[in-house]
Amino acid sequence: MTYAASAPGAIPSTMRALVKRSRTPGDVALVERPVPTPGPGQVLIRIVAAAVCGSDRSEINGKDTGLVPRALGHEAAGIIAAVGDDVQVAPGARPWQVGDRVTVETDAVLCMACRWCRTEQYNRCPNRLGIGRTADGALADYLVMPARALHLLPDTVPLLSAALTEPTAVSVHAVIEQSPSLAGEVVVVIGPGAVGQLCAQVARAAGATVIMAGLARHEARLSTALQSGIHHVVRTDVEDLAAVVAEVSGGDMAHTVFECSGQVGELERAGALLAKGGRLVLVAFYKSNPDLDIMQVVQNELEVVGSRGKRASSFRTALRLMSSGAIDTAPVITQVLPLEDWERGIDLVGRGEKVVFAIDPEVVQRDLAADEGRAVV
């Protein structure tokens, strides 16, 4: 699906952007900025929908070591507004066109010379700058990105849902790229937030029997998981998670635990859920270091694996899963707001909501209406 090209002069000179102005906690404002111009190898994207990550809220309200001032946000989808000079495409791919619906990786700057860049493991590049943190981000009307960071959206994926491609790619990286085959295995996902929900969906799509763990106060999210096809949910403050895992696994316990809550206590208890030789995959970020039982790791030959971010391959797999219907990001979205309601949106993120800002509400509605009669926001 390609939207009509913008008329000459249709790109404005200024735009709105949600900007972290200094390192002072809470020093954020919706400001007017010049629209960036794409340079060689770059593309200008008109952002249509952009989601808010918990890390955005943390950087707004807490310690911030990123670029200042900067536009926030790194989960987005939009429409190509302009294409710079010397834009290269992969062999066999058609050139990028104004009007293409796209989502973007988060890597604004890469050295493209290290061993990690040469193998598309961009999340490991020591010189990487990422949008929304060390480079200007996507909570704005326009964003300039290198053409290599773009992914064309399948016609079956609306722009609103595509705003969650990045957390879906994070989940693909953890569940598929950082894990062995899970077909026929029992896995546990701890933490029913957006990434936890998407990890559970990816694991289910990979053929695993999935147990989602949360608290009783997460009832709405646990219900969403069940409606998304997750096999079992457990409220760990009123139910015995280990007992459920033992029952579902026939006493063998879990092949893999994906820790997505970021709660140190949950991580410290995760080892008891694993079978001997099991794998603990750390997906969340933690504010303090956990007290892991190292002897449990040794005696049971457990694997502890870190999973940071995503790669270009993660986006390609995520979009295939989304296009086929194996992954549905729409139920994960709990609030859709205009960018002007950013203060309310950030507050809702602090309450556990997954917020997407409709940066261009008219295009969001038109795009959803075009998606086989899907309900309009």
C-alpha positions in Angstrom: 0.0 0.0 0.0 1.4 3.4 -1.0 -0.2 6.7 -0.3 -0.3 9.5 -2.9 2.9 11.5 -3.1 3.0 14.9 -1.4 2.5 17.8 -3.6 5.5 20.1 -4.1 5.9 22.4 -1.2 3.5 20.2 1.0 6.2 19.6 3.6 6.0 22.4 6.1 9.0 24.3 7.4 8.3 23.5 11.1 6.9 20.6 13.0 5.9 19.6 16.5 8.2 17.5 18.6 8.1 16.3 22.2 11.5 17.4 23.4 13.6 16.6 26.5 15.1 20.0 26.9 17.7 19.4 29.7 18.8 16.7 32.1 16.5 18.1 34.8 13.8 15.6 35.6 10.5 16.5 34.0 12.0 19.2 31.7 9.9 18.2 28.7 7.7 20.2 26.4 5.9 20.0 23.1 7.8 22.5 21.0 8.0 23.8 17.4 11.2 22.8 15.5 12.4 23.0 11.9 11.5 20.0 9.8 14.8 18.1 9.1 16.1 17.7 5.6 17.2 14.3 4.4 20.9 14.2 3.4 22.6 11.6 1.2 21.4 8.1 1.9 18.6 9.4 4.1 14.8 9.5 4.0 12.3 11.9 5.6 9.4 10.1 7.2 6.1 11.8 8.1 5.3 10.0 11.4 1.7 8.9 11.6 1.7 6.8 14.9 4.3 6.6 17.6 4.2 4.5 20.8 5.7 5.3 24.2 8.1 3.0 25.9 8.7 2.8 29.6 12.2 3.9 29.0 10.9 7.2 27.6 9.0 7.9 30.8 12.1 6.9 32.9 14.3 9.4 30.9 11.6 12.1 31.3 11.3 11.7 35.1 14.6 10.4 36.2 18.3 10.3 35.5 19.0 11.0 31.8 22.4 10.6 30.2 21.2 10.9 26.6 21.4 13.8 24.1 19.8 17.1 25.2 17.9 18.7 23.8 16.3 15.8 21.8 13.0 14.6 20.5 11.9 11.5 22.4 10.5 8.2 21.1 11.7 5.2 19.2 8.6 3.1 18.4 7.0 4.5 15.2 5.5 4.1 11.8 4.8 6.6 9.1 4.9 7.5 5.4 7.9 8.6 3.3 7.7 12.3 2.6 11.0 12.8 0.8 14.0 10.7 -0.4 17.5 12.1 -0.2 20.3 11.7 -2.8 22.3 8.5 -3.2 19.8 6.3 -1.4 20.8 2.6 -1.9 18.4 -0.3 -1.8 19.1 -4.0 -1.3 19.7 -6.1 -4.5 16.4 -6.8 -6.2 14.4 -4.3 -4.1 12.6 -1.5 -5.7 13.6 2.1 -4.9 12.0 3.9 -1.9 9.1 6.1 -3.0 7.3 9.0 -1.5 4.1 7.6 -0.1 5.5 4.3 1.1 4.2 3.1 4.4 7.2 2.2 6.6 8.5 1.5 10.1 12.0 2.1 11.2 14.8 0.5 13.2 16.1 2.7 16.0 19.8 2.9 14.8 20.3 6.5 13.7 24.1 6.3 13.5 26.3 3.2 13.0 30.0 3.0 12.2 29.3 0.3 9.6 32.9 -0.8 10.0 33.0 -3.0 13.1 32.4 -6.8 13.1 28.9 -6.2 14.5 27.8 -3.8 11.8 29.3 -6.1 9.1 27.1 -8.9 10.3 23.9 -6.7 10.9 24.2 -7.0 14.7 23.7 -3.3 15.0 22.6 -3.5 18.6 26.2 -4.3 19.5 27.9 -1.5 17.5 30.1 0.5 20.1 29.5 3.7 18.1 25.7 3.3 17.8 23.4 6.3 18.4 19.7 5.4 18.9 16.7 7.6 18.2 14.9 9.0 21.2 18.0 8.7 23.4 21.3 9.7 21.8 19.7 11.1 18.6 16.4 12.8 17.9 13.4 10.5 18.1 10.0 9.8 16.6 7.6 11.7 18.9 7.4 14.4 16.3 5.7 15.1 13.0 8.8 14.2 10.9 11.9 12.1 11.4 15.0 11.7 9.2 16.5 8.2 9.1 19.1 6.4 7.1 17.4 4.4 4.3 19.0 1.2 5.6 16.8 1.5 8.8 13.5 1.5 6.9 11.1 -1.5 6.5 8.2 -1.4 4.1 5.0 -2.3 5.8 2.9 -5.2 4.5 -0.5 -4.1 3.3 -2.2 -6.1 6.1 -0.4 -4.2 8.9 -2.1 -0.8 9.7 0.2 2.1 10.7 -1.3 2.1 14.2 -0.3 -1.5 14.8 3.0 -1.0 13.1 4.0 1.6 15.7 4.6 -1.5 17.9 7.0 -3.2 15.4 10.0 -2.2 17.5 8.8 -4.0 20.7 7.7 -6.9 18.5 11.3 -7.0 17.1 12.7 -6.9 20.6 10.5 -9.9 21.4 11.6 -11.8 18.3 15.2 -11.2 19.2 14.7 -12.6 22.7 12.5 -15.6 21.8 13.8 -16.6 18.4 17.3 -15.2 17.9 18.6 -15.6 21.5 16.8 -18.9 22.2 16.9 -22.4 20.8 13.8 -23.9 19.1 10.8 -23.8 21.5 8.5 -26.0 19.5 6.7 -28.3 21.9 8.3 -26.8 25.0 6.8 -25.1 28.0 7.9 -21.6 28.6 7.1 -18.9 31.2 6.9 -15.2 30.5 7.1 -13.0 33.6 5.6 -9.6 33.3 2.5 -8.9 31.2 3.5 -5.5 29.9 3.8 -4.8 26.2 7.1 -6.6 25.6 6.0 -9.5 27.8 2.7 -9.8 25.9 4.6 -9.8 22.6 7.2 -12.3 23.8 4.4 -14.6 24.8 2.8 -14.2 21.3 6.1 -14.9 19.6 6.7 -18.0 21.8 3.3 -19.2 21.0 3.9 -18.7 17.3 7.1 -20.6 17.7 5.1 -23.6 18.9 5.7 -23.3 22.7 3.1 -23.8 25.4 3.1 -20.4 27.1 2.4 -19.5 30.7 2.1 -15.8 31.3 2.8 -14.6 34.9 1.6 -11.3 36.4 -0.1 -10.0 39.5 -3.8 -9.9 40.3 -3.8 -6.1 39.6 -2.7 -7.0 36.1 -6.0 -8.7 35.4 -6.8 -6.7 32.3 -3.5 -7.5 30.7 -3.7 -11.2 31.7 -7.2 -11.3 30.1 -5.7 -9.7 26.9 -3.0 -12.5 26.9 -5.7 -15.2 27.0 -7.7 -13.5 24.3 -4.5 -13.4 22.2 -4.1 -17.1 22.4 -1.7 -17.5 25.3 -2.4 -20.9 26.9 -2.2 -20.1 30.7 -2.1 -17.1 32.9 -1.0 -17.1 36.6 -1.6 -14.3 39.2 1.6 -14.9 41.2 0.4 -13.1 44.3 -2.6 -15.4 44.7 -1.5 -18.5 42.9 1.6 -20.8 43.0 3.4 -20.2 39.8 5.9 -23.1 40.3 3.0 -25.5 40.9 1.3 -24.4 37.7 4.5 -24.8 35.8 5.0 -28.3 37.2 1.4 -29.3 36.3 1.6 -28.0 32.8 5.0 -29.5 32.1 4.2 -32.9 33.6 6.7 -32.2 36.4 9.6 -31.3 34.1 9.4 -27.6 34.7 10.0 -24.9 32.1 12.4 -25.1 29.2 12.8 -21.3 29.2 11.8 -18.3 31.3 11.6 -14.9 29.7 12.0 -12.2 32.4 10.2 -9.1 31.1 9.0 -7.5 34.4 12.2 -5.7 35.4 11.5 -6.6 39.0 14.6 -8.0 40.8 12.5 -10.2 43.1 10.9 -11.9 40.1 14.2 -12.5 38.5 15.7 -14.0 41.7 12.7 -16.5 41.9 12.8 -17.5 38.2 15.5 -20.2 38.6 13.0 -22.4 40.6 10.7 -22.5 37.5 13.3 -24.0 35.2 14.1 -27.6 34.3 17.7 -28.8 34.7 19.5 -27.4 31.7 16.9 -24.7 31.3 17.4 -21.2 30.1 16.7 -17.8 31.7 16.5 -15.0 29.2 16.8 -11.5 30.6 14.7 -9.1 28.5 13.9 -6.3 30.9 16.2 -3.6 32.2 16.8 -3.5 36.0 17.4 -0.6 38.4 19.5 -2.6 40.8 21.5 -5.8 40.5 19.7 -9.1 41.5 21.0 -11.6 44.0 21.1 -14.6 41.7 21.6 -18.1 43.3 24.8 -19.0 41.4 25.0 -22.4 42.9 21.5 -23.2 41.5 22.8 -22.1 38.1 25.8 -24.4 38.5 24.1 -27.4 40.0 21.2 -27.4 37.5 23.4 -26.4 34.5 21.2 -23.4 33.8 21.9 -20.9 31.1 21.5 -17.2 31.8 21.2 -15.2 28.5 21.0 -11.5 28.0 18.8 -10.1 25.2 19.3 -6.4 24.4 17.2 -4.7 21.8 16.9 -6.1 18.3 18.5 -6.4 14.9 17.5 -5.8 11.3 16.6 -9.5 11.1 14.4 -9.1 14.1 12.3 -6.5 12.2 12.0 -8.6 9.1 10.8 -11.6 11.1 8.5 -9.4 13.2 6.8 -8.0 10.1 6.3 -11.4 8.6 4.7 -12.6 11.8 2.5 -9.5 11.9 1.5 -9.8 8.3 0.5 -13.4 8.6 -1.6 -12.7 11.7 0.6 -14.9 13.9 1.3 -11.8 16.0 -1.4 -9.1 16.6 -0.1 -6.0 18.3 -3.5 -4.2 18.3 -4.7 -5.8 21.6 -1.5 -4.7 23.3 -2.4 -1.0 22.7 -4.6 0.3 25.5 -4.7 4.0 24.8 -4.6 6.0 21.5 -4.2 9.8 22.1 -3.3 12.9 20.1 0.2 14.2 20.7 -1.2 17.2 22.4 -2.2 14.9 25.3 1.4 13.9 25.9 1.3 14.6 29.6 -1.7 12.3 30.1 -0.1 9.7 27.9 3.2 9.7 29.9 1.1 9.4 33.1 -0.8 6.5 31.7 2.5 4.7 30.8 3.5 5.0 34.5 0.3 3.2 35.3 1.2 0.3 33.0 -0.8 1.4 29.9 0.6 1.0 26.4 0.0 4.4 24.8 0.3 5.2 21.1 0.1 8.8 20.0 -1.8 9.3 16.7 0.6 11.9 15.4 -1.6 12.3 12.3 -5.1 11.1 13.4 -6.6 11.6 9.9 -4.2 9.2 8.3 -4.5 6.7 11.2 -8.3 6.6 10.6 -7.9 6.4 6.8 -5.3 3.6 7.1 -7.4 1.6 9.5 -10.5 1.9 7.4 -8.5 0.6 4.4 -7.4 -2.4 6.4 -10.3 -4.8 5.5 -12.9 -3.0 7.5 -11.0 -2.9 10.7 -12.7 -0.6 13.3 -11.7 3.1 13.1 -10.1 4.7 16.2 
